[in-house]
Amino acid sequence: MKYLILVPDGAGDDKIEALSGKTPLEVADIQNINELAHRGVVGMVKTIPPGVAPGSDAANLSVMGYDPAVYLTGRSPLEAASIGIDMSDTDVAFRTNIITLTGEGAYEDLIITDHSSGDITTEEADQLIQAVNEAFADEKIHFYTGVSYRHCMIVHDGSTEYELTPPHDVLTQRVGDHLPQGEGSEFITEMMKKSYEILKDHPVNQARIARGLNPANTLWIWGQGRKPSLSSFYDKYGIKGTAISAVDLIKGIAICAGLNSVDVEGATGTLHTNFDGKAQAAIREFRKGMDFVYMHLEGPDECSHQGDQDGKIACLESIDQKVLKPIVDALREDGEDFRILIVPDHRTPLAIRTHSATPVPFVVYDSRKEEAYDAAKCFCEKSGEEGMYFNSGFELADYFFEKEAN
C-alpha cells in the first residue's frame, strides 16, 4: 500500500469578485485532482488549532499527524534542523528573512514591500548573510544561510519571550508599527536597523537594482523557538516515508520525525519550480520501497503573498498536470494499491496576502474502494463544505492512514 499526501501550500482561498465569485480552486483546470474527487471523499479540515497563529509550521505538523499544541516549539528550530544546525537545549533559533524595504527617511518610516526580495537566489543571499555575520556574529550569535530569502539566526542561551511579526503578515505597512517588542528585544531591533545600512548598498543589491529586481536590503527576524522533539513517524503510523519540498521548514519537520528528505534540482518553492523533477522524485521513492511521500509545493502560497491571482491559478494547474498525474499514472502502472490525500496546509487568500486559519478543502482517494462517481464533487471550498469535516489536521491524518484499523 502506498500513501501520498499532496500539499498545495496556501491553495485555499475566499470567493473573489474578479473570478465571478469563485475561488482559484474552482476556476483552475485541475481535472486530474477532480477526477479523484469524483470517486473519493471530499470535505473540510481545520488545520490550525484555536489560539495558534496560522503559520506553515503549525499547519504542516497538523497535516502530517502531529498536534501543534503539543509539538510546536517554534518555526525556526524546524528550519534549523533542515540546515543541519545542532542546537543545544538552551539555544534559540530565529527565522531570518532578508526582505525589501522601500521609501526614504528613518528606518521606522520605510515600507515592508516584499517578504522574499523577489525570490532572491540562494547564491546571492549567501553573500548577504556572510556580510551580516561579519558585522554581528560573536560567541553568542551566529547566522546561517538557508534557501532563497529564508535564513536562520542562533542565539546561545537566548530567550523566546519576544513579540515578533512575520513580514508576510504586514506587507505594504510601515516598519515602525511592527518592530520587535518585549523585554530584551532591543538587540534584535538594532540588528535589523544596522543590517539595512550594511545591505542596502551591497554589490549584490546594486546588481539586483540594475536588473530591475527588488533588493534584499534588510534582515527581518521572527519565528523564534527552542529545539523541537517530535515522536517517530514510523512509530506513529508504521510506515516508511519521504518528504519532498524546496522549503527548509518541511525538510526540518521530516528530519525531526525520522522521515527521509529528498532535494530536487531546480526546486525553488515558487511558480517556476521544477514540477516534473518533483514528480519523478516521488515515483523513485515509491519504487525504492518507500510507503509514503509527503509532497509539499510552495508555489500557490508564494503567489498569494505576491497578490498574483493568475500565477496562483497557473501553479494549481501545473501541480495537477505535472505532479499529480504522473505519480498516479506510475502507481497504476506498477499495480500498486494507493491512498492519496490532497490538502492545503492553510488558506492564503489573495485579498489579504497572508495566511488564514479558516478550514481548507481536502480530497481522500483510495484505489481499492472508489466511492460512487459524483461529478458534483470537486477539490474546492464549496464542495468541501458539503462533505466530511475534521476538526484538526492530525485527525484527518489518522483517518487517511487508517490508524484505527491498524
C-alpha positions as CSV (number, residue, x, y, z in Angstrom):
1,M,0.0,0.0,0.0
2,K,1.3,3.4,-1.0
3,Y,0.3,6.7,0.6
4,L,0.7,10.2,-1.0
5,I,-0.1,13.5,0.8
6,L,0.0,16.3,-1.8
7,V,0.1,19.7,-0.2
8,P,-0.5,22.7,-2.5
9,D,0.6,25.3,0.1
10,G,-1.9,28.1,0.6
11,A,-4.2,26.9,-2.2
12,G,-7.3,27.5,-0.2
13,D,-8.9,31.0,-0.8
14,D,-12.0,33.0,-0.4
15,K,-14.5,34.0,-3.1
16,I,-13.1,36.6,-5.5
17,E,-15.3,39.1,-7.3
18,A,-12.9,39.2,-10.3
19,L,-13.5,35.4,-10.6
20,S,-17.3,35.8,-10.7
21,G,-17.5,35.0,-7.0
22,K,-15.5,31.8,-7.3
23,T,-12.2,30.7,-5.8
24,P,-8.9,29.9,-7.6
25,L,-9.6,26.2,-7.0
26,E,-13.0,26.5,-8.7
27,V,-11.7,28.2,-11.8
28,A,-8.4,26.3,-12.2
29,D,-8.2,23.5,-14.7
30,I,-7.3,20.7,-12.2
31,Q,-9.1,17.9,-13.9
32,N,-6.8,15.1,-12.6
33,I,-7.4,16.2,-9.0
34,N,-11.1,16.5,-9.6
35,E,-11.2,13.0,-11.2
36,L,-10.0,11.7,-7.8
37,A,-12.6,13.9,-6.0
38,H,-15.4,12.5,-8.2
39,R,-14.5,9.0,-6.9
40,G,-13.2,9.9,-3.5
41,V,-14.1,11.6,-0.2
42,V,-14.2,15.4,-0.1
43,G,-14.6,17.6,2.9
44,M,-13.1,20.4,5.1
45,V,-10.5,20.3,7.8
46,K,-9.3,22.9,10.3
47,T,-5.5,22.6,10.3
48,I,-4.9,25.4,12.7
49,P,-5.8,24.9,16.3
50,P,-7.5,27.7,18.3
51,G,-5.1,30.2,19.7
52,V,-2.3,29.1,17.3
53,A,-1.0,31.5,14.6
54,P,-1.9,30.2,11.1
55,G,1.7,29.5,10.1
56,S,3.0,26.8,7.8
57,D,4.8,25.3,10.8
58,A,1.6,24.5,12.7
59,A,-0.3,23.6,9.6
60,N,2.1,21.1,8.2
61,L,2.7,19.5,11.6
62,S,-1.0,19.1,11.8
63,V,-1.4,17.6,8.3
64,M,1.5,15.2,9.0
65,G,-0.3,13.9,12.0
66,Y,1.2,15.9,14.9
67,D,-0.8,18.1,17.3
68,P,0.8,21.6,17.1
69,A,-0.4,22.4,20.6
70,V,1.9,19.5,21.8
71,Y,4.8,19.5,19.3
72,L,5.3,23.1,18.0
73,T,8.2,24.8,19.7
74,G,8.6,27.5,17.0
75,R,9.1,27.6,13.3
76,S,12.8,28.4,13.1
77,P,14.0,25.4,15.1
78,L,12.5,23.1,12.5
79,E,14.2,25.0,9.7
80,A,17.5,24.8,11.7
81,A,17.2,21.1,11.7
82,S,17.0,21.1,7.9
83,I,20.1,23.3,7.6
84,G,21.9,20.9,9.8
85,I,22.4,23.1,12.8
86,D,23.0,21.2,16.0
87,M,21.0,23.1,18.6
88,S,21.6,22.8,22.3
89,D,18.6,22.8,24.7
90,T,19.4,26.4,25.6
91,D,19.8,27.7,22.1
92,V,17.0,29.8,20.5
93,A,16.6,29.8,16.7
94,F,15.1,32.7,14.8
95,R,13.8,32.8,11.2
96,T,15.7,35.5,9.5
97,N,14.2,36.8,6.2
98,I,16.1,39.2,4.0
99,I,13.3,41.4,2.7
100,T,12.7,44.5,0.6
101,L,12.0,47.9,2.3
102,T,11.1,50.9,0.2
103,G,10.8,54.6,0.9
104,E,13.0,57.3,2.3
105,G,13.8,58.7,5.8
106,A,14.1,56.9,9.1
107,Y,14.1,53.1,9.2
108,E,10.8,53.2,11.1
109,D,9.2,55.1,8.2
110,L,10.2,52.6,5.5
111,I,7.5,50.3,3.9
112,I,7.6,46.5,4.1
113,T,7.3,45.8,0.3
114,D,8.4,42.2,-0.4
115,H,9.0,39.5,2.2
116,S,11.0,37.4,-0.3
117,S,13.1,40.1,-2.0
118,G,11.8,39.0,-5.4
119,D,12.6,35.3,-4.6
120,I,16.3,36.1,-4.4
121,T,18.6,33.2,-5.3
122,T,20.4,31.3,-2.5
123,E,23.7,32.2,-4.1
124,E,23.0,35.9,-3.8
125,A,21.5,35.6,-0.3
126,D,24.6,33.7,0.9
127,Q,26.8,36.7,0.2
128,L,24.4,38.9,2.2
129,I,24.3,36.5,5.1
130,Q,28.1,36.4,5.1
131,A,28.2,40.2,5.3
132,V,25.7,40.1,8.2
133,N,27.8,37.5,10.0
134,E,30.9,39.7,9.7
135,A,29.0,42.5,11.3
136,F,27.1,40.7,14.1
137,A,28.4,37.2,14.8
138,D,30.1,36.6,18.1
139,E,30.3,33.9,20.8
140,K,26.5,34.3,21.4
141,I,25.0,34.9,17.9
142,H,25.5,33.3,14.5
143,F,23.7,33.5,11.2
144,Y,23.2,30.5,8.8
145,T,22.3,30.6,5.2
146,G,19.1,28.7,4.3
147,V,17.3,28.8,0.9
148,S,16.4,31.9,-1.1
149,Y,15.2,34.6,1.4
150,R,14.8,32.1,4.3
151,H,17.7,32.0,6.8
152,C,18.4,31.3,10.5
153,M,19.9,33.1,13.5
154,I,21.0,31.1,16.5
155,V,21.3,32.8,19.9
156,H,23.1,30.8,22.6
157,D,21.4,30.9,26.0
158,G,18.7,33.0,24.4
159,S,15.1,33.9,25.3
160,T,11.9,33.3,23.3
161,E,9.9,35.9,25.2
162,Y,9.6,38.4,22.4
163,E,6.7,39.6,20.2
164,L,8.0,39.2,16.6
165,T,5.9,39.6,13.5
166,P,6.1,37.6,10.2
167,P,6.9,40.0,7.4
168,H,4.4,38.4,5.0
169,D,1.6,39.4,7.5
170,V,2.4,43.1,7.2
171,L,3.2,43.8,3.6
172,T,2.7,47.4,2.5
173,Q,2.8,48.5,6.1
174,R,5.2,50.8,8.0
175,V,8.3,49.2,9.6
176,G,7.9,51.2,12.8
177,D,4.5,49.7,13.5
178,H,5.9,46.1,13.6
179,L,9.3,46.3,15.3
180,P,10.2,43.7,17.9
181,Q,8.5,44.0,21.3
182,G,9.2,42.5,24.7
183,E,11.8,42.8,27.4
184,G,15.3,42.5,25.9
185,S,14.2,42.7,22.3
186,E,16.2,45.8,21.7
187,F,19.2,43.9,20.3
188,I,17.0,42.4,17.6
189,T,15.7,45.9,16.6
190,E,19.2,47.2,16.5
191,M,20.5,44.4,14.3
192,M,17.6,44.9,11.9
193,K,18.3,48.7,11.6
194,K,22.1,48.2,11.2
195,S,21.5,45.5,8.6
196,Y,19.8,48.0,6.4
197,E,22.9,50.2,6.4
198,I,25.0,47.2,5.6
199,L,22.9,45.6,2.9
200,K,21.2,48.5,1.0
201,D,24.3,49.4,-0.9
202,H,25.9,45.9,-1.0
203,P,27.1,44.9,-4.5
204,V,24.6,42.1,-4.7
205,N,21.7,44.6,-4.2
206,Q,23.3,47.1,-6.6
207,A,23.3,44.4,-9.3
208,R,19.7,43.4,-8.5
209,I,18.5,47.0,-8.7
210,A,20.3,47.4,-12.0
211,R,18.4,44.4,-13.3
212,G,15.1,45.8,-12.2
213,L,14.8,43.4,-9.2
214,N,13.9,44.0,-5.6
215,P,16.9,44.4,-3.3
216,A,17.3,42.3,-0.2
217,N,18.1,45.3,1.9
218,T,17.3,44.4,5.5
219,L,17.1,41.5,7.9
220,W,13.6,40.7,9.4
221,I,13.8,38.5,12.4
222,W,10.9,36.4,13.7
223,G,9.6,32.8,14.4
224,Q,11.8,32.1,17.5
225,G,11.8,28.8,19.3
226,R,13.8,26.1,21.0
227,K,15.0,22.6,19.9
228,P,12.0,20.5,18.7
229,S,11.2,17.0,19.8
230,L,8.8,15.0,17.5
231,S,7.8,11.5,18.1
232,S,8.8,9.0,15.3
233,F,6.5,9.0,12.3
234,Y,7.3,5.3,11.8
235,D,6.3,4.5,15.4
236,K,3.1,6.6,14.9
237,Y,1.9,5.0,11.6
238,G,4.1,2.0,11.0
239,I,5.2,3.2,7.5
240,K,8.5,4.5,6.0
241,G,8.3,7.8,4.3
242,T,10.0,10.7,2.4
243,A,9.3,14.4,2.3
244,I,9.9,16.3,-1.0
245,S,9.9,20.1,-0.6
246,A,12.0,23.1,-1.5
247,V,11.3,24.6,1.9
248,D,13.6,24.2,4.9
249,L,10.6,24.1,7.3
250,I,9.2,20.9,5.7
251,K,12.6,19.3,5.4
252,G,13.1,20.1,9.1
253,I,9.8,18.5,10.2
254,A,10.7,15.4,8.1
255,I,14.1,15.1,9.7
256,C,12.8,15.6,13.3
257,A,10.1,12.9,12.6
258,G,12.6,10.4,11.2
259,L,11.4,10.7,7.6
260,N,13.7,10.8,4.6
261,S,14.1,14.2,2.8
262,V,14.9,14.5,-0.9
263,D,16.2,17.6,-2.6
264,V,15.2,18.1,-6.2
265,E,17.4,20.1,-8.5
266,G,15.6,23.3,-9.7
267,A,13.0,23.1,-6.8
268,T,12.6,26.8,-5.9
269,G,9.3,26.9,-3.9
270,T,7.8,29.3,-6.5
271,L,5.6,29.2,-9.5
272,H,8.7,28.3,-11.5
273,T,9.8,25.3,-9.5
274,N,10.8,22.0,-11.1
275,F,7.4,20.3,-11.0
276,D,8.5,17.5,-13.3
277,G,11.5,16.8,-11.2
278,K,9.4,16.6,-8.0
279,A,7.0,14.1,-9.6
280,Q,9.9,11.9,-10.7
281,A,11.5,12.1,-7.3
282,A,8.2,10.8,-5.7
283,I,8.0,8.0,-8.2
284,R,11.6,7.0,-7.5
285,E,10.9,7.0,-3.7
286,F,7.9,4.7,-4.1
287,R,9.8,2.3,-6.4
288,K,12.7,2.2,-3.9
289,G,10.3,0.8,-1.3
290,M,9.0,3.9,0.5
291,D,5.4,3.5,1.7
292,F,4.7,7.2,1.9
293,V,5.6,10.5,0.2
294,Y,4.8,13.9,1.6
295,M,4.8,16.2,-1.4
296,H,4.9,19.9,-0.5
297,L,4.5,22.6,-3.2
298,E,5.0,26.2,-2.0
299,G,4.1,28.0,-5.2
300,P,0.4,28.8,-4.6
301,D,1.3,30.3,-1.2
302,E,4.0,32.5,-2.7
303,C,1.7,33.7,-5.5
304,S,-0.9,34.7,-2.8
305,H,1.7,36.6,-0.8
306,Q,2.6,38.5,-4.0
307,G,-1.1,39.1,-4.9
308,D,-0.6,37.2,-8.1
309,Q,-4.0,35.7,-9.0
310,D,-3.1,34.4,-12.4
311,G,0.1,32.9,-11.1
312,K,-1.8,31.1,-8.3
313,I,-4.2,29.6,-10.8
314,A,-1.4,28.6,-13.2
315,C,0.5,27.0,-10.3
316,L,-2.5,24.9,-9.3
317,E,-2.8,23.7,-12.9
318,S,0.9,22.8,-13.0
319,I,0.5,20.8,-9.8
320,D,-2.4,18.9,-11.3
321,Q,-0.9,18.1,-14.6
322,K,2.8,17.9,-13.9
323,V,2.9,16.4,-10.4
324,L,-0.3,14.5,-9.5
325,K,-1.0,12.9,-12.9
326,P,2.4,11.3,-13.5
327,I,2.5,10.0,-9.9
328,V,-1.0,8.4,-10.2
329,D,-0.1,7.0,-13.7
330,A,3.1,5.4,-12.2
331,L,1.3,3.9,-9.3
332,R,-1.4,2.4,-11.5
333,E,1.3,1.1,-14.0
334,D,3.1,-0.5,-11.1
335,G,-0.1,-2.2,-9.9
336,E,0.1,-0.6,-6.5
337,D,-2.9,0.0,-4.2
338,F,-2.7,3.6,-3.0
339,R,-4.4,6.3,-1.0
340,I,-4.0,9.9,-1.8
341,L,-4.7,12.9,0.4
342,I,-4.7,16.3,-1.3
343,V,-5.0,19.2,1.1
344,P,-3.6,22.7,1.5
345,D,-1.8,23.3,4.8
346,H,-3.8,26.5,5.2
347,R,-5.6,29.2,3.2
348,T,-3.7,32.2,1.9
349,P,-6.4,34.4,0.5
350,L,-5.3,36.7,-2.3
351,A,-7.4,39.5,-0.8
352,I,-5.3,39.7,2.4
353,R,-2.0,38.2,1.0
354,T,-1.3,36.3,4.2
355,H,-2.4,33.1,6.0
356,S,-5.8,32.4,7.4
357,A,-7.0,29.9,10.0
358,T,-10.2,29.2,8.1
359,P,-10.7,25.5,7.3
360,V,-9.5,24.2,3.9
361,P,-10.9,21.6,1.5
362,F,-9.4,18.1,1.1
363,V,-9.8,15.0,-1.1
364,V,-9.0,11.5,0.0
365,Y,-8.9,8.9,-2.7
366,D,-8.4,5.1,-2.2
367,S,-7.7,3.0,-5.3
368,R,-9.1,-0.1,-3.5
369,K,-12.5,1.3,-2.7
370,E,-13.7,4.1,-5.0
371,E,-16.8,5.9,-3.9
372,A,-19.7,6.1,-6.3
373,Y,-18.9,8.6,-9.1
374,D,-20.2,12.0,-8.4
375,A,-19.3,14.8,-10.9
376,A,-20.6,17.4,-8.4
377,K,-17.7,16.7,-6.0
378,C,-14.5,18.6,-6.7
379,F,-11.4,19.8,-4.9
380,C,-12.7,23.3,-3.8
381,E,-14.1,25.1,-0.9
382,K,-17.8,24.9,-2.0
383,S,-17.7,21.2,-2.5
384,G,-15.7,20.6,0.7
385,E,-18.3,22.4,2.8
386,E,-20.9,19.9,1.7
387,G,-18.7,16.9,2.7
388,M,-16.9,15.4,5.7
389,Y,-15.5,17.7,8.4
390,F,-12.4,17.2,10.6
391,N,-11.7,19.5,13.5
392,S,-7.9,19.0,13.2
393,G,-5.3,18.0,10.6
394,F,-4.0,15.3,12.8
395,E,-7.4,13.7,13.0
396,L,-7.6,13.8,9.2
397,A,-4.1,12.2,9.1
398,D,-5.2,9.3,11.3
399,Y,-8.2,8.8,9.0
400,F,-6.0,8.9,6.0
401,F,-3.5,6.4,7.3
402,E,-6.4,4.2,8.6
403,K,-4.8,4.3,12.1
404,E,-7.9,2.9,13.8
405,A,-7.7,-0.2,11.5
406,N,-4.1,-0.9,12.5
